Amino acid sequence: MNLSFLLNNALSIGIGAGILSILYGIFLSLLVLSKPRGDKKMNEIADAVSEGASAYLKRQYSVVAIIGV
């Protein structure tokens, strides 16, 4: 076996592993999204957390923008 064969083989394995990991990530995303969101109380909590996270990020971005300017 020569060096170019080994490098091509390693490259093929790396690309194949990358494609498999992307497909597995898509599979897991679809699996999670197919599950129900939960009951009313869980959705209220999730909405409150989402609102708080959005407010926090908005504040962070405005401070970073002021420092950047």
mmCIF file of the N, C-alpha and C atoms, coordinates in Angstrom:
data_MODEL
# 
_entry.id   MODEL 
# 
loop_
_atom_site.group_PDB 
_atom_site.id 
_atom_site.type_symbol 
_atom_site.label_atom_id 
_atom_site.label_alt_id 
_atom_site.label_comp_id 
_atom_site.label_asym_id 
_atom_site.label_entity_id 
_atom_site.label_seq_id 
_atom_site.pdbx_PDB_ins_code 
_atom_site.Cartn_x 
_atom_site.Cartn_y 
_atom_site.Cartn_z 
_atom_site.occupancy 
_atom_site.B_iso_or_equiv 
_atom_site.pdbx_formal_charge 
_atom_site.auth_seq_id 
_atom_site.auth_comp_id 
_atom_site.auth_asym_id 
_atom_site.auth_atom_id 
_atom_site.pdbx_PDB_model_num 
ATOM 1   N N  . MET A 1 1  ? 0.842   -1.179 0.000  1.00 0.00 ? 1  MET A N  1 
ATOM 2   C CA . MET A 1 1  ? 0.000   0.000  0.000  1.00 0.00 ? 1  MET A CA 1 
ATOM 3   C C  . MET A 1 1  ? 0.885   1.239  0.000  1.00 0.00 ? 1  MET A C  1 
ATOM 4   N N  . ASN A 1 2  ? 0.482   2.202  -0.792 1.00 0.00 ? 2  ASN A N  1 
ATOM 5   C CA . ASN A 1 2  ? 1.262   3.435  -0.805 1.00 0.00 ? 2  ASN A CA 1 
ATOM 6   C C  . ASN A 1 2  ? 0.548   4.518  0.007  1.00 0.00 ? 2  ASN A C  1 
ATOM 7   N N  . LEU A 1 3  ? 1.214   5.635  0.169  1.00 0.00 ? 3  LEU A N  1 
ATOM 8   C CA . LEU A 1 3  ? 0.709   6.714  1.015  1.00 0.00 ? 3  LEU A CA 1 
ATOM 9   C C  . LEU A 1 3  ? -0.552  7.343  0.456  1.00 0.00 ? 3  LEU A C  1 
ATOM 10  N N  . SER A 1 4  ? -0.635  7.510  -0.855 1.00 0.00 ? 4  SER A N  1 
ATOM 11  C CA . SER A 1 4  ? -1.825  8.144  -1.442 1.00 0.00 ? 4  SER A CA 1 
ATOM 12  C C  . SER A 1 4  ? -3.070  7.283  -1.221 1.00 0.00 ? 4  SER A C  1 
ATOM 13  N N  . PHE A 1 5  ? -2.934  5.957  -1.268 1.00 0.00 ? 5  PHE A N  1 
ATOM 14  C CA . PHE A 1 5  ? -4.075  5.084  -1.007 1.00 0.00 ? 5  PHE A CA 1 
ATOM 15  C C  . PHE A 1 5  ? -4.569  5.270  0.419  1.00 0.00 ? 5  PHE A C  1 
ATOM 16  N N  . LEU A 1 6  ? -3.626  5.335  1.376  1.00 0.00 ? 6  LEU A N  1 
ATOM 17  C CA . LEU A 1 6  ? -4.006  5.514  2.773  1.00 0.00 ? 6  LEU A CA 1 
ATOM 18  C C  . LEU A 1 6  ? -4.672  6.862  3.006  1.00 0.00 ? 6  LEU A C  1 
ATOM 19  N N  . LEU A 1 7  ? -4.154  7.918  2.366  1.00 0.00 ? 7  LEU A N  1 
ATOM 20  C CA . LEU A 1 7  ? -4.748  9.242  2.538  1.00 0.00 ? 7  LEU A CA 1 
ATOM 21  C C  . LEU A 1 7  ? -6.144  9.300  1.922  1.00 0.00 ? 7  LEU A C  1 
ATOM 22  N N  . ASN A 1 8  ? -6.312  8.718  0.746  1.00 0.00 ? 8  ASN A N  1 
ATOM 23  C CA . ASN A 1 8  ? -7.629  8.697  0.115  1.00 0.00 ? 8  ASN A CA 1 
ATOM 24  C C  . ASN A 1 8  ? -8.619  7.889  0.943  1.00 0.00 ? 8  ASN A C  1 
ATOM 25  N N  . ASN A 1 9  ? -8.167  6.782  1.495  1.00 0.00 ? 9  ASN A N  1 
ATOM 26  C CA . ASN A 1 9  ? -9.015  5.953  2.331  1.00 0.00 ? 9  ASN A CA 1 
ATOM 27  C C  . ASN A 1 9  ? -9.425  6.705  3.594  1.00 0.00 ? 9  ASN A C  1 
ATOM 28  N N  . ALA A 1 10 ? -8.472  7.394  4.226  1.00 0.00 ? 10 ALA A N  1 
ATOM 29  C CA . ALA A 1 10 ? -8.772  8.159  5.433  1.00 0.00 ? 10 ALA A CA 1 
ATOM 30  C C  . ALA A 1 10 ? -9.744  9.291  5.118  1.00 0.00 ? 10 ALA A C  1 
ATOM 31  N N  . LEU A 1 11 ? -9.557  9.936  3.973  1.00 0.00 ? 11 LEU A N  1 
ATOM 32  C CA . LEU A 1 11 ? -10.459 11.007 3.571  1.00 0.00 ? 11 LEU A CA 1 
ATOM 33  C C  . LEU A 1 11 ? -11.867 10.471 3.350  1.00 0.00 ? 11 LEU A C  1 
ATOM 34  N N  . SER A 1 12 ? -11.983 9.330  2.714  1.00 0.00 ? 12 SER A N  1 
ATOM 35  C CA . SER A 1 12 ? -13.295 8.720  2.479  1.00 0.00 ? 12 SER A CA 1 
ATOM 36  C C  . SER A 1 12 ? -13.968 8.347  3.792  1.00 0.00 ? 12 SER A C  1 
ATOM 37  N N  . ILE A 1 13 ? -13.211 7.804  4.714  1.00 0.00 ? 13 ILE A N  1 
ATOM 38  C CA . ILE A 1 13 ? -13.766 7.449  6.025  1.00 0.00 ? 13 ILE A CA 1 
ATOM 39  C C  . ILE A 1 13 ? -14.228 8.703  6.763  1.00 0.00 ? 13 ILE A C  1 
ATOM 40  N N  . GLY A 1 14 ? -13.439 9.753  6.708  1.00 0.00 ? 14 GLY A N  1 
ATOM 41  C CA . GLY A 1 14 ? -13.812 11.003 7.371  1.00 0.00 ? 14 GLY A CA 1 
ATOM 42  C C  . GLY A 1 14 ? -15.069 11.620 6.787  1.00 0.00 ? 14 GLY A C  1 
ATOM 43  N N  . ILE A 1 15 ? -15.161 11.649 5.466  1.00 0.00 ? 15 ILE A N  1 
ATOM 44  C CA . ILE A 1 15 ? -16.351 12.191 4.821  1.00 0.00 ? 15 ILE A CA 1 
ATOM 45  C C  . ILE A 1 15 ? -17.569 11.327 5.138  1.00 0.00 ? 15 ILE A C  1 
ATOM 46  N N  . GLY A 1 16 ? -17.387 10.014 5.101  1.00 0.00 ? 16 GLY A N  1 
ATOM 47  C CA . GLY A 1 16 ? -18.492 9.106  5.428  1.00 0.00 ? 16 GLY A CA 1 
ATOM 48  C C  . GLY A 1 16 ? -18.973 9.290  6.862  1.00 0.00 ? 16 GLY A C  1 
ATOM 49  N N  . ALA A 1 17 ? -18.038 9.433  7.786  1.00 0.00 ? 17 ALA A N  1 
ATOM 50  C CA . ALA A 1 17 ? -18.418 9.641  9.183  1.00 0.00 ? 17 ALA A CA 1 
ATOM 51  C C  . ALA A 1 17 ? -19.150 10.969 9.351  1.00 0.00 ? 17 ALA A C  1 
ATOM 52  N N  . GLY A 1 18 ? -18.718 11.995 8.634  1.00 0.00 ? 18 GLY A N  1 
ATOM 53  C CA . GLY A 1 18 ? -19.400 13.284 8.703  1.00 0.00 ? 18 GLY A CA 1 
ATOM 54  C C  . GLY A 1 18 ? -20.819 13.198 8.184  1.00 0.00 ? 18 GLY A C  1 
ATOM 55  N N  . ILE A 1 19 ? -21.004 12.516 7.069  1.00 0.00 ? 19 ILE A N  1 
ATOM 56  C CA . ILE A 1 19 ? -22.349 12.364 6.497  1.00 0.00 ? 19 ILE A CA 1 
ATOM 57  C C  . ILE A 1 19 ? -23.242 11.565 7.448  1.00 0.00 ? 19 ILE A C  1 
ATOM 58  N N  . LEU A 1 20 ? -22.703 10.493 8.026  1.00 0.00 ? 20 LEU A N  1 
ATOM 59  C CA . LEU A 1 20 ? -23.487 9.707  8.984  1.00 0.00 ? 20 LEU A CA 1 
ATOM 60  C C  . LEU A 1 20 ? -23.884 10.525 10.204 1.00 0.00 ? 20 LEU A C  1 
ATOM 61  N N  . SER A 1 21 ? -22.990 11.365 10.701 1.00 0.00 ? 21 SER A N  1 
ATOM 62  C CA . SER A 1 21 ? -23.314 12.171 11.873 1.00 0.00 ? 21 SER A CA 1 
ATOM 63  C C  . SER A 1 21 ? -24.395 13.206 11.547 1.00 0.00 ? 21 SER A C  1 
ATOM 64  N N  . ILE A 1 22 ? -24.365 13.781 10.352 1.00 0.00 ? 22 ILE A N  1 
ATOM 65  C CA . ILE A 1 22 ? -25.406 14.724 9.948  1.00 0.00 ? 22 ILE A CA 1 
ATOM 66  C C  . ILE A 1 22 ? -26.750 14.010 9.840  1.00 0.00 ? 22 ILE A C  1 
ATOM 67  N N  . LEU A 1 23 ? -26.767 12.834 9.230  1.00 0.00 ? 23 LEU A N  1 
ATOM 68  C CA . LEU A 1 23 ? -28.010 12.068 9.118  1.00 0.00 ? 23 LEU A CA 1 
ATOM 69  C C  . LEU A 1 23 ? -28.557 11.674 10.482 1.00 0.00 ? 23 LEU A C  1 
ATOM 70  N N  . TYR A 1 24 ? -27.678 11.305 11.394 1.00 0.00 ? 24 TYR A N  1 
ATOM 71  C CA . TYR A 1 24 ? -28.107 10.948 12.755 1.00 0.00 ? 24 TYR A CA 1 
ATOM 72  C C  . TYR A 1 24 ? -28.676 12.171 13.471 1.00 0.00 ? 24 TYR A C  1 
ATOM 73  N N  . GLY A 1 25 ? -28.069 13.335 13.278 1.00 0.00 ? 25 GLY A N  1 
ATOM 74  C CA . GLY A 1 25 ? -28.585 14.560 13.874 1.00 0.00 ? 25 GLY A CA 1 
ATOM 75  C C  . GLY A 1 25 ? -29.962 14.912 13.337 1.00 0.00 ? 25 GLY A C  1 
ATOM 76  N N  . ILE A 1 26 ? -30.170 14.746 12.037 1.00 0.00 ? 26 ILE A N  1 
ATOM 77  C CA . ILE A 1 26 ? -31.484 14.997 11.440 1.00 0.00 ? 26 ILE A CA 1 
ATOM 78  C C  . ILE A 1 26 ? -32.507 14.018 12.004 1.00 0.00 ? 26 ILE A C  1 
ATOM 79  N N  . PHE A 1 27 ? -32.126 12.752 12.110 1.00 0.00 ? 27 PHE A N  1 
ATOM 80  C CA . PHE A 1 27 ? -33.025 11.742 12.676 1.00 0.00 ? 27 PHE A CA 1 
ATOM 81  C C  . PHE A 1 27 ? -33.434 12.105 14.104 1.00 0.00 ? 27 PHE A C  1 
ATOM 82  N N  . LEU A 1 28 ? -32.469 12.491 14.941 1.00 0.00 ? 28 LEU A N  1 
ATOM 83  C CA . LEU A 1 28 ? -32.792 12.841 16.324 1.00 0.00 ? 28 LEU A CA 1 
ATOM 84  C C  . LEU A 1 28 ? -33.656 14.093 16.403 1.00 0.00 ? 28 LEU A C  1 
ATOM 85  N N  . SER A 1 29 ? -33.396 15.071 15.545 1.00 0.00 ? 29 SER A N  1 
ATOM 86  C CA . SER A 1 29 ? -34.210 16.286 15.528 1.00 0.00 ? 29 SER A CA 1 
ATOM 87  C C  . SER A 1 29 ? -35.657 15.961 15.184 1.00 0.00 ? 29 SER A C  1 
ATOM 88  N N  . LEU A 1 30 ? -35.854 15.142 14.165 1.00 0.00 ? 30 LEU A N  1 
ATOM 89  C CA . LEU A 1 30 ? -37.211 14.758 13.783 1.00 0.00 ? 30 LEU A CA 1 
ATOM 90  C C  . LEU A 1 30 ? -37.889 13.948 14.880 1.00 0.00 ? 30 LEU A C  1 
ATOM 91  N N  . LEU A 1 31 ? -37.139 13.111 15.565 1.00 0.00 ? 31 LEU A N  1 
ATOM 92  C CA . LEU A 1 31 ? -37.693 12.318 16.659 1.00 0.00 ? 31 LEU A CA 1 
ATOM 93  C C  . LEU A 1 31 ? -38.166 13.217 17.799 1.00 0.00 ? 31 LEU A C  1 
ATOM 94  N N  . VAL A 1 32 ? -37.362 14.196 18.168 1.00 0.00 ? 32 VAL A N  1 
ATOM 95  C CA . VAL A 1 32 ? -37.723 15.108 19.255 1.00 0.00 ? 32 VAL A CA 1 
ATOM 96  C C  . VAL A 1 32 ? -38.913 15.972 18.858 1.00 0.00 ? 32 VAL A C  1 
ATOM 97  N N  . LEU A 1 33 ? -38.899 16.486 17.634 1.00 0.00 ? 33 LEU A N  1 
ATOM 98  C CA . LEU A 1 33 ? -39.986 17.361 17.192 1.00 0.00 ? 33 LEU A CA 1 
ATOM 99  C C  . LEU A 1 33 ? -41.301 16.616 17.012 1.00 0.00 ? 33 LEU A C  1 
ATOM 100 N N  . SER A 1 34 ? -41.271 15.307 16.866 1.00 0.00 ? 34 SER A N  1 
ATOM 101 C CA . SER A 1 34 ? -42.504 14.540 16.708 1.00 0.00 ? 34 SER A CA 1 
ATOM 102 C C  . SER A 1 34 ? -43.202 14.292 18.043 1.00 0.00 ? 34 SER A C  1 
ATOM 103 N N  . LYS A 1 35 ? -42.518 14.529 19.145 1.00 0.00 ? 35 LYS A N  1 
ATOM 104 C CA . LYS A 1 35 ? -43.104 14.302 20.465 1.00 0.00 ? 35 LYS A CA 1 
ATOM 105 C C  . LYS A 1 35 ? -44.016 15.474 20.829 1.00 0.00 ? 35 LYS A C  1 
ATOM 106 N N  . PRO A 1 36 ? -45.031 15.235 21.665 1.00 0.00 ? 36 PRO A N  1 
ATOM 107 C CA . PRO A 1 36 ? -45.923 16.333 22.077 1.00 0.00 ? 36 PRO A CA 1 
ATOM 108 C C  . PRO A 1 36 ? -45.190 17.340 22.970 1.00 0.00 ? 36 PRO A C  1 
ATOM 109 N N  . ARG A 1 37 ? -45.658 18.593 22.936 1.00 0.00 ? 37 ARG A N  1 
ATOM 110 C CA . ARG A 1 37 ? -45.010 19.647 23.716 1.00 0.00 ? 37 ARG A CA 1 
ATOM 111 C C  . ARG A 1 37 ? -45.252 19.509 25.203 1.00 0.00 ? 37 ARG A C  1 
ATOM 112 N N  . GLY A 1 38 ? -46.334 18.893 25.605 1.00 0.00 ? 38 GLY A N  1 
ATOM 113 C CA . GLY A 1 38 ? -46.634 18.732 27.022 1.00 0.00 ? 38 GLY A CA 1 
ATOM 114 C C  . GLY A 1 38 ? -47.972 19.364 27.355 1.00 0.00 ? 38 GLY A C  1 
ATOM 115 N N  . ASP A 1 39 ? -48.267 19.424 28.655 1.00 0.00 ? 39 ASP A N  1 
ATOM 116 C CA . ASP A 1 39 ? -49.550 19.986 29.061 1.00 0.00 ? 39 ASP A CA 1 
ATOM 117 C C  . ASP A 1 39 ? -49.501 21.517 29.106 1.00 0.00 ? 39 ASP A C  1 
ATOM 118 N N  . LYS A 1 40 ? -50.615 22.125 29.517 1.00 0.00 ? 40 LYS A N  1 
ATOM 119 C CA . LYS A 1 40 ? -50.741 23.591 29.499 1.00 0.00 ? 40 LYS A CA 1 
ATOM 120 C C  . LYS A 1 40 ? -49.703 24.264 30.406 1.00 0.00 ? 40 LYS A C  1 
ATOM 121 N N  . LYS A 1 41 ? -49.505 23.727 31.581 1.00 0.00 ? 41 LYS A N  1 
ATOM 122 C CA . LYS A 1 41 ? -48.556 24.319 32.537 1.00 0.00 ? 41 LYS A CA 1 
ATOM 123 C C  . LYS A 1 41 ? -47.125 24.266 31.989 1.00 0.00 ? 41 LYS A C  1 
ATOM 124 N N  . MET A 1 42 ? -46.756 23.155 31.383 1.00 0.00 ? 42 MET A N  1 
ATOM 125 C CA . MET A 1 42 ? -45.413 23.032 30.811 1.00 0.00 ? 42 MET A CA 1 
ATOM 126 C C  . MET A 1 42 ? -45.212 24.049 29.692 1.00 0.00 ? 42 MET A C  1 
ATOM 127 N N  . ASN A 1 43 ? -46.239 24.263 28.866 1.00 0.00 ? 43 ASN A N  1 
ATOM 128 C CA . ASN A 1 43 ? -46.133 25.233 27.788 1.00 0.00 ? 43 ASN A CA 1 
ATOM 129 C C  . ASN A 1 43 ? -46.019 26.656 28.317 1.00 0.00 ? 43 ASN A C  1 
ATOM 130 N N  . GLU A 1 44 ? -46.735 26.963 29.410 1.00 0.00 ? 44 GLU A N  1 
ATOM 131 C CA . GLU A 1 44 ? -46.621 28.293 30.024 1.00 0.00 ? 44 GLU A CA 1 
ATOM 132 C C  . GLU A 1 44 ? -45.202 28.529 30.534 1.00 0.00 ? 44 GLU A C  1 
ATOM 133 N N  . ILE A 1 45 ? -44.628 27.526 31.158 1.00 0.00 ? 45 ILE A N  1 
ATOM 134 C CA . ILE A 1 45 ? -43.260 27.654 31.672 1.00 0.00 ? 45 ILE A CA 1 
ATOM 135 C C  . ILE A 1 45 ? -42.275 27.814 30.519 1.00 0.00 ? 45 ILE A C  1 
ATOM 136 N N  . ALA A 1 46 ? -42.444 27.021 29.483 1.00 0.00 ? 46 ALA A N  1 
ATOM 137 C CA . ALA A 1 46 ? -41.554 27.110 28.323 1.00 0.00 ? 46 ALA A CA 1 
ATOM 138 C C  . ALA A 1 46 ? -41.651 28.473 27.655 1.00 0.00 ? 46 ALA A C  1 
ATOM 139 N N  . ASP A 1 47 ? -42.860 29.017 27.562 1.00 0.00 ? 47 ASP A N  1 
ATOM 140 C CA . ASP A 1 47 ? -43.039 30.346 26.968 1.00 0.00 ? 47 ASP A CA 1 
ATOM 141 C C  . ASP A 1 47 ? -42.384 31.421 27.823 1.00 0.00 ? 47 ASP A C  1 
ATOM 142 N N  . ALA A 1 48 ? -42.488 31.297 29.146 1.00 0.00 ? 48 ALA A N  1 
ATOM 143 C CA . ALA A 1 48 ? -41.863 32.275 30.038 1.00 0.00 ? 48 ALA A CA 1 
ATOM 144 C C  . ALA A 1 48 ? -40.337 32.212 29.931 1.00 0.00 ? 48 ALA A C  1 
ATOM 145 N N  . VAL A 1 49 ? -39.791 31.024 29.865 1.00 0.00 ? 49 VAL A N  1 
ATOM 146 C CA . VAL A 1 49 ? -38.340 30.865 29.717 1.00 0.00 ? 49 VAL A CA 1 
ATOM 147 C C  . VAL A 1 49 ? -37.880 31.456 28.387 1.00 0.00 ? 49 VAL A C  1 
ATOM 148 N N  . SER A 1 50 ? -38.637 31.186 27.333 1.00 0.00 ? 50 SER A N  1 
ATOM 149 C CA . SER A 1 50 ? -38.300 31.718 26.012 1.00 0.00 ? 50 SER A CA 1 
ATOM 150 C C  . SER A 1 50 ? -38.341 33.245 26.001 1.00 0.00 ? 50 SER A C  1 
ATOM 151 N N  . GLU A 1 51 ? -39.341 33.811 26.629 1.00 0.00 ? 51 GLU A N  1 
ATOM 152 C CA . GLU A 1 51 ? -39.450 35.272 26.699 1.00 0.00 ? 51 GLU A CA 1 
ATOM 153 C C  . GLU A 1 51 ? -38.279 35.872 27.481 1.00 0.00 ? 51 GLU A C  1 
ATOM 154 N N  . GLY A 1 52 ? -37.919 35.253 28.589 1.00 0.00 ? 52 GLY A N  1 
ATOM 155 C CA . GLY A 1 52 ? -36.787 35.732 29.383 1.00 0.00 ? 52 GLY A CA 1 
ATOM 156 C C  . GLY A 1 52 ? -35.474 35.621 28.627 1.00 0.00 ? 52 GLY A C  1 
ATOM 157 N N  . ALA A 1 53 ? -35.290 34.527 27.912 1.00 0.00 ? 53 ALA A N  1 
ATOM 158 C CA . ALA A 1 53 ? -34.062 34.342 27.134 1.00 0.00 ? 53 ALA A CA 1 
ATOM 159 C C  . ALA A 1 53 ? -33.972 35.380 26.022 1.00 0.00 ? 53 ALA A C  1 
ATOM 160 N N  . SER A 1 54 ? -35.096 35.670 25.377 1.00 0.00 ? 54 SER A N  1 
ATOM 161 C CA . SER A 1 54 ? -35.098 36.682 24.315 1.00 0.00 ? 54 SER A CA 1 
ATOM 162 C C  . SER A 1 54 ? -34.761 38.056 24.865 1.00 0.00 ? 54 SER A C  1 
ATOM 163 N N  . ALA A 1 55 ? -35.302 38.394 26.029 1.00 0.00 ? 55 ALA A N  1 
ATOM 164 C CA . ALA A 1 55 ? -35.014 39.691 26.644 1.00 0.00 ? 55 ALA A CA 1 
ATOM 165 C C  . ALA A 1 55 ? -33.529 39.778 27.025 1.00 0.00 ? 55 ALA A C  1 
ATOM 166 N N  . TYR A 1 56 ? -32.984 38.704 27.555 1.00 0.00 ? 56 TYR A N  1 
ATOM 167 C CA . TYR A 1 56 ? -31.573 38.675 27.932 1.00 0.00 ? 56 TYR A CA 1 
ATOM 168 C C  . TYR A 1 56 ? -30.684 38.865 26.705 1.00 0.00 ? 56 TYR A C  1 
ATOM 169 N N  . LEU A 1 57 ? -30.975 38.141 25.635 1.00 0.00 ? 57 LEU A N  1 
ATOM 170 C CA . LEU A 1 57 ? -30.155 38.263 24.424 1.00 0.00 ? 57 LEU A CA 1 
ATOM 171 C C  . LEU A 1 57 ? -30.274 39.647 23.803 1.00 0.00 ? 57 LEU A C  1 
ATOM 172 N N  . LYS A 1 58 ? -31.462 40.229 23.831 1.00 0.00 ? 58 LYS A N  1 
ATOM 173 C CA . LYS A 1 58 ? -31.641 41.582 23.297 1.00 0.00 ? 58 LYS A CA 1 
ATOM 174 C C  . LYS A 1 58 ? -30.781 42.567 24.078 1.00 0.00 ? 58 LYS A C  1 
ATOM 175 N N  . ARG A 1 59 ? -30.769 42.428 25.390 1.00 0.00 ? 59 ARG A N  1 
ATOM 176 C CA . ARG A 1 59 ? -29.944 43.311 26.235 1.00 0.00 ? 59 ARG A CA 1 
ATOM 177 C C  . ARG A 1 59 ? -28.456 43.089 25.949 1.00 0.00 ? 59 ARG A C  1 
ATOM 178 N N  . GLN A 1 60 ? -28.037 41.851 25.832 1.00 0.00 ? 60 GLN A N  1 
ATOM 179 C CA . GLN A 1 60 ? -26.636 41.552 25.554 1.00 0.00 ? 60 GLN A CA 1 
ATOM 180 C C  . GLN A 1 60 ? -26.204 42.130 24.209 1.00 0.00 ? 60 GLN A C  1 
ATOM 181 N N  . TYR A 1 61 ? -27.026 41.960 23.187 1.00 0.00 ? 61 TYR A N  1 
ATOM 182 C CA . TYR A 1 61 ? -26.691 42.460 21.861 1.00 0.00 ? 61 TYR A CA 1 
ATOM 183 C C  . TYR A 1 61 ? -26.610 43.985 21.852 1.00 0.00 ? 61 TYR A C  1 
ATOM 184 N N  . SER A 1 62 ? -27.494 44.648 22.606 1.00 0.00 ? 62 SER A N  1 
ATOM 185 C CA . SER A 1 62 ? -27.459 46.115 22.626 1.00 0.00 ? 62 SER A CA 1 
ATOM 186 C C  . SER A 1 62 ? -26.191 46.609 23.333 1.00 0.00 ? 62 SER A C  1 
ATOM 187 N N  . VAL A 1 63 ? -25.774 45.941 24.386 1.00 0.00 ? 63 VAL A N  1 
ATOM 188 C CA . VAL A 1 63 ? -24.541 46.340 25.094 1.00 0.00 ? 63 VAL A CA 1 
ATOM 189 C C  . VAL A 1 63 ? -23.331 46.094 24.202 1.00 0.00 ? 63 VAL A C  1 
ATOM 190 N N  . VAL A 1 64 ? -23.282 44.960 23.528 1.00 0.00 ? 64 VAL A N  1 
ATOM 191 C CA . VAL A 1 64 ? -22.161 44.647 22.640 1.00 0.00 ? 64 VAL A CA 1 
ATOM 192 C C  . VAL A 1 64 ? -22.124 45.626 21.468 1.00 0.00 ? 64 VAL A C  1 
ATOM 193 N N  . ALA A 1 65 ? -23.293 46.011 20.971 1.00 0.00 ? 65 ALA A N  1 
ATOM 194 C CA . ALA A 1 65 ? -23.334 46.978 19.860 1.00 0.00 ? 65 ALA A CA 1 
ATOM 195 C C  . ALA A 1 65 ? -22.804 48.332 20.290 1.00 0.00 ? 65 ALA A C  1 
ATOM 196 N N  . ILE A 1 66 ? -23.158 48.750 21.497 1.00 0.00 ? 66 ILE A N  1 
ATOM 197 C CA . ILE A 1 66 ? -22.654 50.039 22.009 1.00 0.00 ? 66 ILE A CA 1 
ATOM 198 C C  . ILE A 1 66 ? -21.146 49.982 22.174 1.00 0.00 ? 66 ILE A C  1 
ATOM 199 N N  . ILE A 1 67 ? -20.631 48.904 22.719 1.00 0.00 ? 67 ILE A N  1 
ATOM 200 C CA . ILE A 1 67 ? -19.176 48.772 22.885 1.00 0.00 ? 67 ILE A CA 1 
ATOM 201 C C  . ILE A 1 67 ? -18.491 48.695 21.533 1.00 0.00 ? 67 ILE A C  1 
ATOM 202 N N  . GLY A 1 68 ? -19.117 47.993 20.581 1.00 0.00 ? 68 GLY A N  1 
ATOM 203 C CA . GLY A 1 68 ? -18.529 47.868 19.248 1.00 0.00 ? 68 GLY A CA 1 
ATOM 204 C C  . GLY A 1 68 ? -18.443 49.185 18.512 1.00 0.00 ? 68 GLY A C  1 
ATOM 205 N N  . VAL A 1 69 ? -19.434 50.033 18.716 1.00 0.00 ? 69 VAL A N  1 
ATOM 206 C CA . VAL A 1 69 ? -19.442 51.337 18.023 1.00 0.00 ? 69 VAL A CA 1 
ATOM 207 C C  . VAL A 1 69 ? -18.451 52.239 18.704 1.00 0.00 ? 69 VAL A C  1 
# 
